[in-house]
Amino acid sequence: MPQTKKEIVKVEDLHKRYGKEEVLRGISMEVDEGEVVILVGPSGTGKSTLLRCINQLTRPDSKKVWVNGIDLTNPKTDIDKARQHIGMVFQDFNLFNHLTALDNVMLGLTQVLNMDKETARQKAMAELDRVGLCNKFMNYPGQLSGGQKQRVAIARSLAMEPIVMLFDEPTSALDPELIGEVLVVMKDLAMAGMTMICVTHEIGFARDVSTRIVFMEHGDIVEQGTPKKMLSNPDLPRTKQFLGKISDLH
Amino acid sequence: MEELRVLVPYILRGLSVTLEVTGVALGIGLFFGAILAILRVYGGDILSRILTVYTSILRALPHILLLLVIYFLIARIVNLSPFWAGSLSLGIISSAYQAEIIRGAILAVPRGQMMAARSIGMPRFKAILKVILPQAFRHAIPPWSNEAAIVIKDSSLVYVLGVPEILRQAQYYSAREYQPFLAYVTVAVIYFLLTFTTNRGLDALEKRIRIPGF
């Protein structure tokens, strides 16, 4: 039965240049509700820039980025309001260093969504529980391992009830032993139907949970397709070469 | 002992003026210094350049010269008592130094903190208030305690405007009783105690609000 999926993210002919260097050269992509899209490609290819252009942490040079039907490049759009529902997880966690795990998750609830303290506290505890860290709620970021920090960061985003989650190399700064615990949380999230766009080279994760792998190089999309096709039988030799290399590593 | 009995009232009167001048100057300096620092970091290129000129000029000139210039500038516009004119001038001077201290402290907060705050939909100003400044002020305490010691000592400069702070009172005393040594040594001891306890207090504050594990 054909089903019209709701379009969550849409970018059209996205351009971004830093000085002379053109980082994004006209990217177009659409992400539907419930999709888990993996962005892969050599470093310096513009994957992170693409993510940041989606929630406008980086302002693109072109004018076509929609999230949930709202044009985020329109100056009249309340970008803060739009960002409330676009979760973002960073490579280096970026937890608020001066706040406990609980307060990290609560800050957006009380200060952005104006929730009362008690409700926010319960909600934050529930989110910490979801990432398996409710026993660490009083710990400061400096007292958590990298994997725990990243899980708190995910909880902080989830508490805002995002319609889409952007992951910018969420496991790249972690010791190999700690990567698993973060991937488990991300897998649960994908299974629960969260729309996700992840920059990651965790090929196992891509194979198991993604709906699409997008291979980028030099600021452009080279090829995209289902993980099965991309990993076993891509159209282009360059895709095969790159994905083959990172598959061997894992 | 008789000398001390005469000296103490002079010293106490002067000490309270010194404390008031210092308190007002540091307070004004902190308030405007923080605003200057925030505007310099987040206010955009043009504003930042203008403010750089402001802080550069204030930091380039001798404090006593600035005190006189600002005093006579202010005196032309409004009628202020020498106490307020002096304290305000010291505060303005201190704001230039404190702006640099706080600016450095803000820049020491990792960029990702602002990005993370913005990514959950927090407006920029609120992110500065709730995420950046609480961390920046912790970085600022050690250099700030240096500035506090300087302002305590600079408070003696308001004597050029005729404000009877502790050093001025010591001069009154020594002129009357011919005991300069006793007067100035007493004042020296008091300045030492003031800066010493202030720095100790700020050290304690720094430890108290240190972020666990950071």
Interface residues (C-beta under 8 A of the other chain):
Chain A: N55 L57 D80 K81 A82 R83 Q84 H85 I86 G87 M88 F90 D92 F93 N94 L95 F96 N97 H98 L107 G108 Q111 V112 N139 Y140 P141 G142 Q143 L144 A153 R156 S157 M160
Chain B: P110 G112 Q113 M115 A116 A117 R118 S119 I120 G121 M122 P123 K126 K130 V131 P134 Q135 R138 I211 P212 G213 F214
